[in-house]
Amino acid sequence: VLLLPWGNSLTETGSDEFERIATYLDAVTQDTVYNKIHFYNENSDHEMIDSKQELQEATEAMIVTAERYNAMAMDAESALTDEEDSTSAEEICITVQFDSDYFKTDEFIAFSEERNSVRSIEDVRDFRRRLNDYSKEYHAELVRQKLPLASGLDYYKAEIVGYAPFVNFSVLPENLTAEALLEVACSEDVLNISLSCASQIVMETAEVSTAAAEGDIFPTVLNGMSQTMIDGIHTGEGVRIGVYEANENTTGSLSHVNLADKDITMKDSSDPITSHLVSVTSVIATIAPDAEYYIDVINDKTITLEWFLDEVCDVVNCSFGNSGYLTYDYGRDGLFDYQILAHYISVVVSAGNYNATMNPQSRITSPGYAYNAITVGGVDLTYVNSAYRWMHAERACYVTPNQQSKPNLSAAYTLNIPNIGVKTGTSFSAPQVTGAIALLQGWDYIYSLSPERALAVVVTGAEKTYDFSASENFNDKIGWGILNMDRMFEVGANYVDGSNNNDYTGNIVTKQVYVTAGKELQAGLCWLITADPEKEEKYITDYDLKIYSNLYGQPVATSSSSDSNTEVVRYTPQFSGSCWIVVTQNDPINDDLIKYDYYSLSYLGASETP
């Protein structure tokens, strides 16, 4: 992130001119310029703007929130001694996303098509470095040209986010005006403006779960894991794993017995080593002991994958959330979606935990809403009907206001981590999936450059838990199921990858497979997206996934969700024979933003030959 130490407004829009522009916009449009502006204010839903009045009201509400937090900060400072740190004033963060044709360039398309040609870890590293060079140059020049478009914002600091067309502006509450926001939004080269304040980055830990019966022995990170991993066949050798961590006031050490012999690089050697960091990294390292680890501790409000891209990481674990926003945030989730697609890096995010103060609604927080990221919920071993069964962990977050299919899947919520002890929270669920993906990437290097395939494989291999009803395919609390590494490796050999730029509806994939009577067929589809901030309800191409026992009849199973980039379908045939897995496209792709959709279809419980 490049810090720009200037910020005074270069142009001023008078109130009369604001009224003239706003009146004109109210008359001619309800879904373009205003819809570019998004407010994220404390523990509230995303507020989308449709009119001048709504813009003024939302701006005033954001200022009130920031000023209230400033007053709280001043009260806190007055109680500090000279030796204690004071609290800085609460600024408003304005993230501007400039329009970009990056995903439609011949260079990016060529990189996308090259991914399947990698044959070694050296090929992966070379690919990432060449892609980085192109992306960095492209986005630096784009932002250089378009940064003056935001000069109307009276900001005191600008942070240019690398590898993306995003810039974060820090504005004091008294300098925020609706006029300036509208002026910036009126530019055709500005795609999105997101405003937020009063957000705190938090770790996704919780109190020890009480779901299991008294005296229960909590599972270790090896429970349910692949026997091939336990036997040392898959170790993650050569894979680069990023560990993105929140800061906290606890002390740990990288010389801990779980990490002492690991290949670990810290972004900043002066960053604190916390007990949370040690525990999270220990979970991953237990699963992928021979991987390389790259650790970054969040010290400011800008959350970006930039450093992990610099270090050509293959997968990044994010066991944190934030205290402020409870819906898709274009400035945070949108940035993750962009960087994941732009660089084909897998990112795993914890879903979050109930917190009476910071998350009383038990809702997923950013960056857990990023479509291209893998969001992981939590399940506990719960004593029900005379047996221990995997069920949703009571404090694991899951609720989404827009019906987005999150979490994608779940993993053990409460763990007895070797040499550490019992820890609980989705902070420790997510690294189980991160470790599993690292094993996939070490097993087949193509997974290092295919986040869509990694997501398709882990959700296709996921198992239903006791919570699922007989007819239920996706469970709001758990996702598509619980991580199962044995099934994951079986799925990993069965896939169909492709790209699509159709501007019509119809079937784009028809895969014939052979099934056995009574054996469940499970198929999963994932495609990478870039969100369109101007469209409130439709961000992505709408695909359905279907199974046919007779290609000319009706589907026997269907997965259809209009606001998700993941579909999973299950079907248990009564008779052995042929089935067809079909992907149907329901609307044109958004060619304003992207030229191709890149998708991966995986399946389990069938073969290509009788």
C-alpha positions in Angstrom: 0.0 0.0 0.0 1.5 3.3 -1.1 0.7 6.2 1.3 0.1 9.6 -0.3 0.5 12.4 2.3 -1.6 15.0 0.5 -5.3 15.4 0.3 -6.8 18.9 0.2 -9.7 19.2 -2.2 -8.6 20.5 -5.6 -12.2 21.4 -6.7 -15.2 22.5 -4.8 -18.8 22.0 -5.8 -21.1 24.7 -4.4 -24.5 23.9 -2.9 -26.4 25.4 -5.8 -24.5 23.3 -8.3 -25.1 20.2 -6.1 -28.8 20.9 -6.2 -28.8 21.3 -9.9 -26.9 18.0 -10.5 -29.0 16.1 -7.9 -32.3 17.4 -9.3 -31.2 16.3 -12.8 -30.2 12.8 -11.6 -33.4 12.3 -9.7 -35.3 13.0 -12.9 -33.4 10.8 -15.3 -32.1 7.8 -13.3 -32.7 5.7 -10.2 -30.0 3.1 -10.6 -26.7 4.5 -11.9 -24.9 7.4 -10.2 -26.5 7.2 -6.8 -26.2 3.4 -6.8 -22.4 3.7 -6.9 -22.4 5.1 -3.4 -22.6 2.5 -0.5 -22.7 3.3 3.2 -21.6 0.8 5.9 -22.5 2.2 9.2 -21.9 0.2 12.4 -23.9 -3.0 13.0 -26.4 -2.3 10.2 -27.2 -3.6 6.8 -25.6 -2.1 3.7 -27.4 1.1 2.7 -27.7 1.6 -1.1 -28.5 5.2 -2.2 -31.3 6.0 -4.7 -31.8 9.7 -4.4 -30.4 13.1 -3.3 -32.3 12.9 0.0 -31.0 9.5 0.8 -27.5 10.6 0.0 -27.7 13.6 2.3 -29.3 11.5 5.1 -26.7 8.7 4.9 -23.9 11.2 4.9 -25.2 12.9 8.0 -25.7 9.6 9.7 -22.1 8.6 9.0 -20.8 11.9 10.3 -22.8 11.4 13.5 -21.4 7.9 14.0 -17.8 9.1 13.5 -18.2 12.1 15.9 -19.7 9.8 18.5 -16.7 7.5 18.3 -14.5 10.6 18.5 -16.2 11.6 21.8 -15.7 8.1 23.1 -12.0 8.2 22.1 -11.6 11.6 23.9 -13.1 10.1 27.1 -10.7 7.2 26.8 -7.7 9.5 26.4 -8.6 11.5 29.4 -8.3 8.4 31.5 -4.8 7.5 30.2 -1.6 8.1 32.0 1.4 9.7 30.2 2.9 6.3 29.6 -0.2 4.9 27.8 -1.0 5.3 24.2 -3.7 7.8 23.2 -6.5 7.0 20.8 -6.4 8.7 17.4 -9.4 10.5 16.0 -12.0 8.4 14.2 -11.8 9.1 10.5 -14.2 8.0 7.8 -12.7 5.6 5.2 -13.9 6.2 1.7 -12.9 3.5 -0.8 -13.1 4.4 -4.4 -13.0 1.7 -7.1 -12.1 2.9 -10.5 -13.5 1.2 -13.6 -11.0 -1.3 -15.1 -10.8 -3.4 -18.2 -8.1 -5.6 -16.7 -10.2 -8.8 -16.9 -10.9 -8.2 -20.6 -7.3 -7.6 -21.7 -5.6 -10.0 -24.0 -2.8 -10.4 -21.5 -5.1 -11.5 -18.6 -7.0 -13.9 -20.9 -3.7 -15.4 -22.0 -2.6 -15.9 -18.4 -6.0 -17.5 -17.6 -5.6 -20.0 -20.4 -2.0 -20.8 -19.5 -2.9 -22.0 -16.0 -3.5 -25.6 -17.0 0.0 -25.9 -18.5 1.9 -25.8 -15.2 3.8 -29.0 -14.4 5.9 -28.1 -11.4 6.1 -25.8 -8.5 8.7 -23.8 -10.4 6.2 -23.3 -13.2 3.7 -22.0 -10.6 6.2 -19.5 -9.1 7.2 -18.3 -12.6 3.6 -17.9 -13.6 2.7 -15.8 -10.5 5.7 -13.5 -10.9 4.9 -12.8 -14.5 1.3 -12.2 -13.7 2.3 -9.9 -10.8 4.5 -7.8 -13.1 1.7 -7.3 -15.6 -0.9 -6.6 -12.9 1.2 -4.2 -10.9 2.1 -2.2 -14.0 -1.4 -2.2 -15.3 -3.1 -1.1 -12.1 -0.4 1.5 -11.2 -0.9 3.3 -14.5 -4.7 3.0 -14.2 -4.8 4.6 -10.8 -2.2 7.2 -11.8 -4.5 8.4 -14.6 -7.8 8.2 -12.6 -6.8 9.4 -9.1 -7.5 13.1 -9.9 -11.2 12.1 -10.4 -11.4 11.8 -6.6 -9.8 15.2 -5.9 -13.1 16.6 -4.8 -12.8 14.6 -1.6 -11.3 16.6 1.2 -9.0 13.8 2.4 -5.8 13.9 4.4 -4.4 10.5 3.4 -4.8 8.2 0.4 -3.7 4.6 0.3 -3.3 3.1 -3.2 -4.0 -0.6 -3.0 -1.6 -2.7 -5.1 -2.8 -5.1 -7.8 -6.3 -3.5 -7.9 -8.1 -0.3 -9.0 -8.9 0.6 -5.4 -7.8 3.7 -3.4 -8.7 4.2 0.3 -9.1 7.9 1.4 -9.1 9.0 5.0 -11.5 11.9 5.6 -12.3 13.7 8.9 -16.0 13.8 9.7 -16.2 17.6 9.5 -14.8 17.4 5.9 -17.3 14.9 4.5 -20.0 16.3 2.2 -22.7 14.8 0.1 -21.7 17.2 -2.6 -18.2 15.8 -2.9 -19.4 12.2 -3.0 -21.9 13.0 -5.8 -19.2 14.8 -7.7 -16.9 11.8 -7.7 -19.8 9.4 -8.4 -20.7 11.4 -11.6 -17.5 10.3 -13.3 -18.0 7.3 -15.7 -14.6 6.0 -14.6 -15.6 5.6 -11.0 -17.3 2.3 -10.4 -17.9 2.3 -6.7 -17.7 4.5 -3.6 -17.8 2.8 -0.2 -17.9 4.6 3.1 -17.3 3.1 6.6 -16.1 4.0 10.0 -16.0 2.6 13.5 -14.8 -0.8 12.4 -12.5 -2.9 14.5 -10.6 -5.9 13.2 -11.3 -8.9 15.5 -10.2 -12.5 15.8 -12.8 -15.1 15.4 -12.4 -16.9 18.7 -15.1 -17.7 21.2 -15.6 -19.3 24.6 -15.3 -23.1 24.8 -18.4 -24.6 23.3 -20.8 -26.3 25.7 -22.5 -28.4 23.0 -20.6 -31.6 23.7 -21.5 -33.7 26.8 -19.6 -33.2 30.0 -16.4 -35.1 30.0 -16.2 -35.3 26.2 -12.7 -35.3 24.6 -12.7 -32.7 21.9 -11.3 -33.7 18.5 -7.7 -33.0 17.5 -6.9 -31.4 14.1 -6.2 -34.9 12.8 -9.7 -36.2 13.4 -11.5 -36.9 10.2 -8.4 -36.1 8.1 -7.2 -38.1 5.2 -5.3 -41.3 6.1 -2.9 -40.5 3.3 -2.0 -37.3 5.1 -1.5 -39.1 8.4 0.8 -41.5 6.6 2.8 -38.6 5.2 1.9 -39.0 1.6 0.5 -35.4 1.3 2.5 -32.8 3.2 2.0 -29.6 1.3 5.7 -29.5 0.3 6.6 -26.4 -1.7 3.2 -24.7 -1.2 3.3 -21.2 0.1 0.6 -20.5 2.7 -0.2 -16.9 3.9 -1.5 -16.4 7.4 -3.3 -13.0 7.8 -3.7 -12.2 11.4 -5.4 -9.6 13.6 -3.4 -8.0 16.4 -4.1 -8.7 20.0 -2.6 -8.2 23.5 -1.3 -11.7 24.0 2.1 -13.2 23.6 3.2 -16.3 21.6 6.4 -17.5 20.0 7.4 -18.9 16.6 9.8 -21.1 18.6 6.8 -23.0 19.8 7.3 -26.8 19.4 4.6 -26.9 16.7 6.4 -24.2 14.6 10.1 -24.3 15.5 11.1 -26.4 12.5 8.8 -24.7 10.0 9.8 -22.4 7.2 8.3 -19.1 8.3 8.7 -15.6 6.9 7.2 -12.6 8.8 6.3 -9.5 6.8 7.6 -7.3 9.6 9.9 -8.8 12.2 8.7 -6.2 14.7 5.1 -7.4 14.4 3.8 -9.1 17.6 3.7 -12.9 17.7 0.3 -13.6 19.4 -1.0 -16.8 21.0 -3.8 -16.7 18.4 -1.3 -16.6 15.6 0.6 -19.5 17.0 -2.6 -21.5 17.4 -4.0 -20.8 13.9 -0.7 -21.6 12.3 -0.3 -24.7 14.3 -3.6 -26.1 13.0 -2.4 -25.5 9.4 1.1 -26.8 10.1 -0.3 -30.0 11.6 -2.1 -30.7 8.3 0.6 -29.3 5.9 3.9 -29.7 7.8 6.2 -29.2 4.8 4.6 -26.0 3.5 6.2 -22.5 3.6 4.5 -20.0 5.8 4.2 -16.2 5.3 2.7 -14.2 8.1 1.3 -10.7 8.1 -0.3 -8.9 11.1 -2.9 -6.3 10.4 -1.8 -2.9 11.8 -4.3 -0.6 10.0 -7.7 -0.6 8.5 -6.6 -1.4 5.0 -7.2 -5.1 4.4 -5.5 -6.3 1.2 -3.8 -9.4 -0.2 -1.0 -7.3 -1.6 1.9 -8.6 0.4 0.9 -12.2 0.0 0.8 -11.6 -3.8 4.2 -10.1 -3.6 5.4 -13.3 -1.9 3.7 -15.5 -4.6 1.6 -17.3 -2.0 -0.9 -20.0 -3.2 -3.5 -19.9 -0.4 -4.1 -17.3 2.4 -5.9 -18.0 5.7 -7.9 -15.1 7.3 -9.1 -16.0 10.8 -10.5 -12.5 11.5 -13.6 -10.4 10.8 -14.7 -6.9 11.7 -17.1 -5.4 14.2 -18.9 -3.1 11.9 -20.5 -4.4 8.7 -22.9 -7.2 8.3 -23.3 -7.5 4.5 -21.2 -7.5 1.4 -18.8 -4.6 1.5 -17.6 -3.4 -1.9 -14.6 -1.8 -0.3 -13.5 -5.0 1.5 -15.2 -8.0 0.1 -15.1 -6.5 -3.3 -11.4 -5.9 -3.1 -10.9 -9.6 -2.1 -13.0 -10.8 -5.0 -11.1 -8.6 -7.4 -7.6 -9.7 -6.2 -8.5 -13.4 -6.0 -9.8 -13.4 -9.6 -7.0 -11.1 -10.8 -4.2 -13.4 -9.4 -5.9 -16.8 -9.1 -5.0 -17.1 -5.4 -7.2 -19.2 -2.9 -8.4 -17.4 0.2 -10.0 -19.0 3.2 -12.0 -16.9 5.7 -13.5 -17.7 9.1 -17.3 -17.1 9.2 -17.2 -15.5 12.7 -18.6 -16.1 16.1 -21.4 -14.6 18.2 -20.4 -11.7 20.3 -22.9 -9.8 22.4 -21.2 -6.5 21.8 -19.6 -6.6 18.4 -21.7 -9.2 16.6 -25.0 -9.6 18.5 -26.8 -10.8 15.3 -24.4 -13.7 14.8 -23.8 -12.6 11.3 -20.8 -13.2 9.0 -18.7 -10.1 8.6 -16.2 -8.9 5.9 -14.2 -10.4 4.3 -16.4 -13.5 4.8 -18.9 -12.3 2.2 -16.4 -12.3 -0.7 -17.8 -14.6 -3.3 -14.4 -15.9 -4.5 -13.2 -16.7 -1.0 -14.0 -19.9 0.9 -15.9 -19.0 4.0 -15.8 -21.6 6.8 -18.4 -22.1 9.5 -18.2 -24.3 12.6 -19.6 -27.7 13.7 -19.3 -29.4 17.1 -19.5 -33.1 18.1 -22.8 -33.0 19.9 -24.3 -35.8 22.0 -27.7 -36.5 20.4 -29.8 -39.8 20.4 -27.1 -41.8 22.2 -24.3 -40.8 19.9 -21.9 -38.0 19.1 -22.8 -36.3 15.9 -21.5 -33.3 13.9 -23.9 -30.4 14.3 -23.8 -26.6 13.9 -21.8 -25.0 16.7 -24.1 -22.7 18.6 -21.8 -19.6 18.5 -20.6 -20.0 14.9 -21.9 -17.2 12.6 -23.9 -17.9 9.5 -26.8 -15.5 8.9 -26.6 -13.5 5.7 -29.2 -10.9 4.8 -29.1 -11.3 1.1 -29.4 -15.1 0.9 -25.8 -15.4 -0.3 -24.6 -19.0 0.1 -22.3 -18.5 3.0 -20.6 -20.2 4.8 -19.5 -22.4 1.9 -18.8 -25.3 4.3 -17.9 -26.0 7.9 -15.1 -27.7 9.9 -14.6 -28.6 13.6 -15.3 -25.6 15.8 -13.7 -26.8 19.0 -10.2 -28.4 18.7 -7.7 -30.0 21.0 -4.6 -28.6 19.2 -1.5 -30.6 19.9 0.9 -29.0 22.4 -1.6 -26.1 22.9 -4.9 -27.5 24.2 -8.6 -26.8 23.6 -9.4 -23.8 21.4 -12.7 -22.9 20.0 -14.0 -20.6 17.3 -14.2 -20.4 13.5 -10.6 -19.0 13.8 -9.7 -22.7 14.1 -12.2 -24.0 11.6 -10.9 -22.0 8.7 -7.2 -23.2 9.0 -8.4 -26.8 8.6 -9.7 -25.9 5.2 -6.6 -23.9 4.4 -4.4 -26.9 5.3 -6.6 -29.2 3.1 -6.3 -26.9 0.1 -2.5 -26.7 0.6 -2.4 -30.5 0.4 -4.4 -30.3 -2.9 -2.0 -27.8 -4.2 1.0 -30.0 -3.3 -0.7 -33.0 -4.9 -1.6 -31.3 -8.2 0.0 -27.9 -8.9 -2.9 -26.8 -11.1 -4.8 -26.3 -7.9 -2.3 -23.6 -6.9 -3.7 -21.4 -9.8 -7.3 -22.5 -9.7 -9.2 -21.1 -6.7 -12.5 -22.0 -8.5 -11.4 -25.7 -8.7 -10.3 -25.7 -5.1 -13.7 -24.3 -3.9 -15.6 -26.8 -6.2 -13.6 -29.7 -4.8 -14.0 -29.0 -1.1 -17.7 -28.3 -1.3 -18.4 -31.3 -3.6 -16.5 -33.5 -1.1 -18.3 -32.0 1.9 -20.6 -34.3 3.9 -24.0 -33.5 5.2 -24.2 -33.3 9.0 -27.0 -34.4 11.4 -28.6 -31.0 11.1 -29.5 -31.5 7.4 -33.1 -32.6 6.6 -33.5 -35.4 4.2 -34.3 -33.1 1.3 -32.0 -30.3 2.3 -29.0 -29.6 0.0 -27.6 -26.3 1.5 -27.9 -25.6 5.2 -27.9 -21.9 6.2 -25.8 -22.6 9.3 -23.3 -25.1 7.9 -23.1 -24.5 4.2 -22.8 -27.4 1.8 -21.5 -29.7 4.6 -18.5 -30.5 6.7 -15.0 -30.8 5.3 -14.0 -34.4 4.5 -10.4 -34.8 3.2 -10.8 -38.4 2.1 -13.7 -37.5 -0.1 -11.9 -34.3 -1.2 -9.0 -36.2 -2.8 -11.5 -38.6 -4.5 -13.3 -35.6 -6.0 -10.0 -34.0 -7.0 -9.5 -36.4 -9.9 -13.0 -35.8 -11.3 -13.4 -32.3 -12.8 -14.3 -30.3 -15.9 -12.8 -26.8 -16.2 -13.7 -24.2 -18.8 -14.4 -20.7 -19.7 -17.6 -19.2 -21.0 -18.6 -15.9 -22.7 -22.1 -16.7 -23.9 -24.5 -13.9 -24.3 -27.5 -16.3 -24.4 -29.2 -18.8 -22.1 -28.8 -22.6 -22.5 -26.7 -25.5 -21.5 -22.9 -24.9 -21.5 -21.7 -28.3 -20.1 -23.2 -31.8 -20.4 -21.1 -34.5 -18.7 -22.2 -38.1 -19.0 -21.2 -40.3 -16.0 -22.0 -43.8 -14.9 -23.6 -44.4 -11.5 -24.3 -47.4 -9.2 -27.7 -48.0 -7.7 -27.9 -46.8 -4.1 -24.6 -44.8 -4.3 -25.0 -41.1 -4.0 -23.8 -38.9 -6.9 -22.7 -35.5 -5.7 -21.6 -32.7 -8.1 -20.3 -29.2 -7.4 -19.9 -26.1 -9.6 -17.9 -22.9 -8.8 -17.1 -19.9 -11.0 -15.1 -16.8 -10.2 -16.8 -13.4 -10.3 -16.2 -9.7 -10.1 -19.1 -7.8 -8.4 -20.9 -5.0 -10.1 -21.5 -2.3 -7.5 -24.2 -0.5 -9.6 -26.5 -3.5 -9.6 -28.2 -4.1 -6.2 -29.5 -7.6 -6.8 -27.5 -9.1 -9.6 -23.7 -9.2 -9.3 -22.9 -12.5 -11.1 -23.8 -14.7 -14.0 -26.6 -17.1 -12.9 -25.8 -20.8 -13.5 -27.8 -23.8 -12.4 -26.5 -27.3 -11.8 -28.7 -30.3 -12.7 -28.6 -34.1 -12.8 -30.6 -36.0 -15.4 -31.2 -39.8 -15.5 -32.8 -39.3 -18.9 -31.2 -36.5 -20.9 -34.5 -35.8 -22.7 -36.6 -35.9 -19.5 -36.9 -33.7 -16.4 -33.9 -33.2 -14.0 -33.9 -35.5 -11.0 -31.9 -33.0 -8.9 -31.3 -29.3 -9.3 -29.2 -26.6 -7.5 -30.3 -23.1 -8.3 -29.4 -19.9 -6.5 -29.4 -16.5 -8.2 -27.0 -14.8 -5.8 -24.1 -17.3 -5.5 -21.2 -18.5 -7.5 -21.4 -22.1 -6.0 -23.9 -24.8 -6.7 -23.9 -28.4 -5.3 -26.4 -31.1 -6.2 -26.9 -34.6 -4.7 -28.8 -37.6 -6.2 -29.1 -41.3 -5.1 -30.1 -43.4 -8.2 -32.4 -46.4 -7.9 -30.7 -48.1 -10.9 -27.2 -48.4 -12.2 -26.5 -46.8 -15.5 -25.9 -43.4 -17.1 -26.6 -40.0 -15.6 -25.8 -36.6 -17.1 -24.5 -33.6 -15.1 -25.6 -30.4 -16.8 -24.6 -26.7 -16.3 -27.3 -24.3 -17.5 -26.7 -20.6 -18.1 -29.7 -18.4 -17.3 -28.5 -14.9 -18.3 -25.7 -13.2 -20.2 -22.4 -12.6 -18.5 -21.7 -9.0 -17.4 -19.4 -8.1 -20.3 -19.0 -4.6 -18.9 -16.6 -6.0 -16.3 -15.3 -9.4 -17.6 -15.0 -11.2 -20.9 -15.1 -14.8 -19.6 -16.4 -16.7 -16.7 -13.9 -19.3 -15.5 -15.7 -22.3 -13.9 -14.9 -25.7 -12.5 -17.3 -28.7 -12.2 -16.4 -31.6 -9.9 -18.2 -34.8 -9.0 -18.1 -37.7 -6.6 -19.8 -41.1 -6.7 -19.6 -41.8 -10.4 -17.1 -42.9 -13.1 -16.5 -42.0 -16.7 -16.9 -45.6 -17.9 -19.4 -48.3 -17.0 
